[in-house]
Amino acid sequence: MKPIKNPEEPLAIWSGQDYIAGEIHPSVTAIIRSGGCSWNRCKICQYRHERFSGIKGDELTRLMYAQIQRLKEQIEKINPHVVKVYTSGSFFDPLEVPKEIQDHLIELVKGKTLIVESRCEYIDAEQISRYVSHIKEGGEAGNIYVAIGLETTSDKIREKCIDKGLQYSDYLKTSEVIHKAGGKVKTYLLHKPPYLTEREAYDDMITSIQNIMPSTDLISMNPCTVQRNTHLETLWKRQAYRPPYLWSVASILAKSPAHVTCDPIGGGQARGPHNCGSCDGMILDAIKDYNLNADQELMLSVMEMDCTCKNEWEYVMSQERSWSMPLTR
């Protein structure tokens, strides 16, 4: 039987490095259990299940405060420049993250760079402006990046394949609001949501990166991973979905007109972005290095590698057809 995680501990917390504005900074990342995503409908997301079920009000605040205290201990130990805090859905949704917790975290990261994620409907210009000013009281280098899960600039793909409940026009308006309030924007793009061929997903990612460049300060590409208890997992088990090839991921990074960070969760495994198994490790290592040095020549050199599965990938890119089962597993 799987042990129940201590509700006063973050779901996960770790230290690392992040490349922001041309520099590598020490970072701490925490995944905090919250009141849960209010939208709760995305076909690919497991995190909506990581919530405090039936807990609200003072008890929710108490449990989240305890988790933030663990984060505080890690910040005091590491003294990172970047602090990333993720919840089940939206940091700025007061039903998911009580206002007291939002304010407490802002106080904790004065002078640092804070990255939090939110849906557009919870982002308020006055609140962002107030938080930016408060963070900068600890030093002008401090700021807040609001991460938005746009996933794609195609409204059709976002609605039909993901069920995100968001329009591209909403994202553009919200990005403008954040920037006018003095904040920064980080944008998440999803590589290969369900129902797309390898080529369709590839072309959509290239187009989406080009489209959002004027509106965002950071771009993160998330190659799709099959998470448990999701609609996507149902498709995958029926062999109706294959995660993207790492060849596709590397090629997008090699051709991107902007620096795009990428952390292929589950890379090299059946549920995550993968090739044949022989070349996966080398490509994943190159992507990890690229995240921190933005050296596009590195990704171009990856695409010059030879492996028997590269021919398979090229065949799939040219021969898979829309509304059909994947050609490979």
Secondary structure, DSSP 4 states (H G I P E B T S, - for coil): -PPPPPTTS-SEEEEEEEEETTEEEEEEEEE--BS--SS---TT-SGGGSB-TT--HHHHHHHHHHHHHHHHHHHHHH--SEEEEE-SS-TT-TTTS-HHHHHHHHHHTTTSEEEEE--GGG--HHHHHHHHHHHHTT-TT-EEEEEEEEE-S-HHHIIIII-----HHHHHHHHHHHHHTT-EEEEEEEES-TT--HHHHHHHHHHHHHHHGGG-SEEEEEE----TTSHHHHHHHTT---PPPHHHHHHHHHH-SS--EE--TTTTSTTSS--SSSSHHHHHHHHHHHHHH--HHHHHHHTT---HHHHHHHHHHHH--TTS--S--
